Amino acid sequence: MMRNVAPLEWDLTEMADQRRMRRLLNAPSAESIAEITTHEAMQAAIDRRAAVAWERGHLMQDCGRAIAVFPISPITFDALFNGPSGYRAQYYLSTSEGAAFNRMLVMALLKAAERAYDPDRVPQTWPIVQASLDGCWSKLWIFNDTDAFTSAPPGELRPRRRAERHPTGIALCAPLPSNPAIELKGTWLSNDGYHQTQDPLKFDLDVRLHERGHA
C-alpha cells in the first residue's frame, strides 16, 4: 500500500481556497486516485476527447515516441498532482515510490490509449505505439505544464523539504488549469521501433521530481 505525506509536512496553509485545501488534505489513497484517473481517461477515449500522437525526435535524432493526452476532471487532477497521496507526493516521499506510482499509472492507461489510438492519424502501428507508451522511461505528467504552473498562484503548496531548498520555486505552485488534462509521454524508440533510448536531458528526472516536485 502506498503512503501519504503527513498533513503538516504537505503544507497547504497558504492556499487561498480553504475548501480546496481541506478537500486535498482528505484526498483518496494513491491507489484510488490511480483507479479514478484510469476510469476518467478511458471515458475520455470513449467520448473521443482523448488523443494519441507520434512525436519525431529533433534532439533525439532518428527516434520517435508516442504521446497520449487525456482530459480528466478538475477534482481528480487536483488530487493526482497536488494532494498528499498523489503523483508529486509519491515522488516527495522517495524516488522509488514516485517511480512505482508512475509505473502503475503508465500500465493502467495503456487500454485507454489503445481506445484513443486512431491509425488514420498516427503513422505507426499500435504495437509500436504501445511499445513506446509502455517503455521503461515513459512518464505521466501535466499536459501543457508550463502554462499550468506559470498561471497558478505562487507558494500555495509548500512541502517542507522542497520549500526549505527552493523557497520561491515554481514547484511550490499547485496548478489547476481550467481544462485539466494528463499527458503520457512514451519512451523514445529508434525509427525501426525496436530500441528504447533515454533522453540524455532527462536522465535524472526521477531525482528532480523527488527534490523539486517539478520536471
N, C-alpha and C positions, 0 to 999 in steps of 0.2 A: 504493500500500500504506500502510495506517495505521501510525502509530508506537506504540511503548510508552514509558511513562515509565521512566527508568532506576531500577534497584532501590534505589540509595542515595537517590534523590530521593523515591521512593514508599515511605516509611519504615513498615514493619510490625513493627519490632523490639519494640514494646510489646504485641503480640498475645499473649494468654495461651496459645493453642493453637498451638504451634510447627509442628505438622504442617499445620495450616490455612495458616499463614504461608508455608511452603515451597510448598504447592500453589498459592497465589495468585501467588507470585513466578514460578511456572512455568506460569502460565495460558496458554491458546491465544492466537493472534493475535486482533485485533479482528474480522477477517473471519470467523474460525472461530467465535468467540463469537456473532456475529450469526446464522450459519447454524444453530448448535445451538439457540439461543433460538427461532428461527423454527420449527425442526422440533418442538421441545417444545410450542410454542404451538399448532401445528396438531394435534398429538396430543391436547392438552387439549381442543381444539374437537371433534375426532372422538369423544372419550370423554364429551362433554357436561359437561366440568368448567370450560370457559370460558364467558364471558357477555358479551353486548353490551347496553348500556342507553342510554337517552336522558335527558340532564340538561337541565332547563329552567332558564334563567337567572333569578337574583334580582337581583344587582348588574348582571348583563348582561341587562337587560330586553329583552323581545321577541326573545330569542335562545335557542338551544339547541345542544347538542353531543352527539356520540356518545362513549361511553367503553367500551372493551373491556378485560376483565380475563382474564389467562391465568396459571394456576399453572405454575410451572416447577420443576425440581429444585434442591435447595439448592446443589449444586456449580456449576450453571450460573448461578444467581442471584448467587452469591458472586463468580464471575469477572466477571460482567457489571457489577456495581456496585462491587466492592472490589478488583479486580485492576488491575495496571498497564497493561493493554491495553483495559480496559472503558470503560463509559459515562462515569463520573466522571473517569477518567484521560484520556479524549479531551478532555473539557472543561478539564481541568487544563493540557493542552498548549496549547490555544488555543480561543477561542470558535468559530472557523471549523471546526476539526477536530471539536469536540464537536457542532456543528450538523450537520456532514456525517454523522457516525455516527448521530445521532438520525434524520436523514432516511432513511438506509439501513434502519434498523430499522422506521420507520413504513411505508415502502413494502413491506418484506418481510413484515410482519404483516397486510397487508390481506386476503390469501387466508384466513388463519386466522380473521380477524374475520368474513369473509363466511360461513365454515363455521359459526361460532358464532352468527351472527345468526338470531334467531327472530322472524318477523313477527307472531306472536301475542303477543309480549311487548314489542315496540318499536313505537311508534305511527308511526314514519317508514318510508318505503320504503328498500330497500337503497341505491339511488342517492344518496339524501340522507345516509344514514348514512356511505356511502363518501366523499362529498364532505367531510363533517366530519372523518373519520379521516385523510383524505389532504390536509387543508388545510395552508396554509403555516405555521400556528402550532401544529400538532399536536406533542405531546411524549410520549415514553416516560418512565415514572418508576416508582418503587416503590409498589406497592399498599399502602394504609394506612400511609403513610410516617411519620406522627407516632409511632405505636406502634412501628414498626420501629426508628426512631432512638432514641427515649427508652428502649427496653428493651435497647439494645446497650451494652456496656461503653464508657466514655469513653476517648478517646485511643488507640485501637488502630490507627488509620490516620492517619498524620501526614505527608502530602505537604509537603515542606519549606516552600514558599511559603505555603501555607494555614496551616500550624502557626505560622509566624512572625507572620502577620497576625491570626489568631484562635486563640490558644493553648488556649482552653478551649471552642471552638465545637463545636456538635452535629455539624457536618460531619466532625469527626475521629473519629466512630464508624464502625464497619464493620458495618452491620446485616445480620443473617442470621436472619430470622423462622423459626419452626418450620414454617410453611406458606407458603413464599415465593411471591409472585406479582408479575407486572408489570402495569402499567396504561397503556394507550394512551389518552391524553386528546385527543379531537379538537378541531379549531378551532371556535370559536363561529360559528354561522350565524344569519342573520336568520330569522325564523319562516317566511318564504316559501322558505327553503332556498337562496337564490341569492347572498347576500352574506356574505363572510367578515369577521369582526370580531375584533380583538385585544383581549384583556382588558387594560385600562389598568394593572392592578396587576401584570401580568406582562410589561410592555414590555421590561424589562431582564433577563429570565430567563436568557438565554444568558450575560450578563455575570456574574450571580450564580453560576451554575453554574461558570463559569471561576474566579472569585475565591474562592468558598467551598465548592464541591462539594456544595451543597445548594440546593434550590429555595426 
